[in-house]
Amino acid sequence: MKVNFNRISVSGNELPNIQKAIESGHLQGDGAFTKICEKALREITKAPAALLTTSGTSSLDMAALLLDLKEGDEFIVPTYTFVSSVNSFVLRGAKPVFCDINPDTLNIDETKIESLVTDRTKLIVPVHYAGVGCEMDSINSVAKKHGLRVVEDAAQGIEAYYRGRHLGTIGDLGALSFHGTKNVTAGECGAVLVNDESLIERANFIREKGTNRIQFIEGKIDKYTWVDYGSSYIPSELVSAFLAAQLEISKELTRARVAAWDKYYARLSALEKRGVIKLAKVPEHCEHNAHIFFLTTESSETTKALAAHLKGRDIAALSHYAPLHACPMAKKLGVGNVSLPVAEKLSQTMLRLPIYSSITLDELDYVCEGVESFFKS
Ligand SMILES: Cc1ncc(COP(=O)(O)O)c(C=O)c1O
């Protein structure tokens, strides 16, 4: 048996939707399928505005423009994340201040954020790793105390909740991703959730290349013009058509993933009891979406050997991020000279197991047997 790391699931309406988009003759963005996706996202998330974008990265780029980040500003971000959580703000000249993570969730350690605030700090960027919510109450209270904005990187957070609120709707802005590796996908696509309603109008300008075209489309003005910064953040209708079909089954996809995650957890808990691995600890107030199933071992050598053992059985098990403060670009920017021991260790000792909504019981058994057989020897 061969178990891939990821496999996409389709609802069956993807191709018919694309056909309809072609027949409509409207392939540029903001056609009928973009509107369907945005409505579905407002219903799922309850965000006041959900604007479809070309990617999670574009959504973060838009957030950086909307919040007027500039040279000399600082933002606090976990070191254990994807580059876009940082690059979008670095592109505006802002300086990342890296924070360590919580070993139970690999999310930003909220207890360490306040000590990193300076008079230059403008923003906190919590990243909801694996679709498990960061401790947003603490994060928002630090932000409020110091007058900071909060942009949630909820790239992995579709159909996941913190205290009943959808990830990405708790800070000022949230970024979702529908990249090919995500639970709900259109290959490359994303959305920005605008929770601070005073930002919605400018978000529409920035998304449409810095123009007020939306007001022209709505019949409010005769001619659209250049009114703001902006870029090309609107996805093609072909992409939206695919995503619309995926969003129809997002709850089903999530349920199946969570069922697979629960099976892994129940079975591998025996190894945790023996003390040879550790599993994630999802806080009770977080309803996660099973985006990632990870375990950690006591050393990087053990994790590497386990990954090789699984590979020998045709099971794809992968590590994840290199802590950003230790990457070449952090050195170039002069922001890498910090010690963040939890992320440094866990990045070496964690391993992700294959998970997707269509994973079969046989595949799950095979992966679990692979992990168990490694710890037998
Ligand atoms: C935490 C995180 N942030 C940002 C992104 C960027 O999203 P995208 O690939 O849609 O640009 C991703 C996904 O790749 C991610 O996992």
The ligand as a Tripos MOL2 file, in Angstrom:
@<TRIPOS>MOLECULE
LIG
   16    16     1     0     0
SMALL
NO_CHARGES

@<TRIPOS>ATOM
      1 C1         -0.0300   29.5770    7.7890 C.3       1 LIG1
      2 C2         -0.1140   29.9470    6.3510 C.ar      1 LIG1
      3 N1         -0.0660   31.2430    6.0090 N.ar      1 LIG1
      4 C3         -0.1630   31.6420    4.7250 C.ar      1 LIG1
      5 C4         -0.2930   30.7260    3.7110 C.ar      1 LIG1
      6 C5         -0.3380   31.2160    2.3050 C.3       1 LIG1
      7 O1         -1.4830   30.8480    1.6170 O.3       1 LIG1
      8 P1         -1.4320   30.7110    0.0090 P.3       1 LIG1
      9 O2         -0.6030   29.5220   -0.3210 O.co2     1 LIG1
     10 O3         -2.8750   30.5610   -0.3670 O.co2     1 LIG1
     11 O4         -0.8520   31.9850   -0.5000 O.co2     1 LIG1
     12 C6         -0.3420   29.3570    4.0190 C.ar      1 LIG1
     13 C7         -0.5250   28.2930    2.9920 C.2       1 LIG1
     14 O5          0.1870   27.9860    2.1240 O.2       1 LIG1
     15 C8         -0.2480   28.9560    5.3700 C.ar      1 LIG1
     16 O6         -0.2960   27.6550    5.7030 O.3       1 LIG1
@<TRIPOS>BOND
     1     1     2 1
     2     2     3 ar
     3     2    15 ar
     4     3     4 ar
     5     4     5 ar
     6     5     6 1
     7     5    12 ar
     8     6     7 1
     9     7     8 1
    10     8     9 2
    11     8    10 1
    12     8    11 1
    13    12    13 1
    14    12    15 ar
    15    13    14 2
    16    15    16 1
@<TRIPOS>SUBSTRUCTURE
     1 LIG1         1 GROUP 0 **** ****
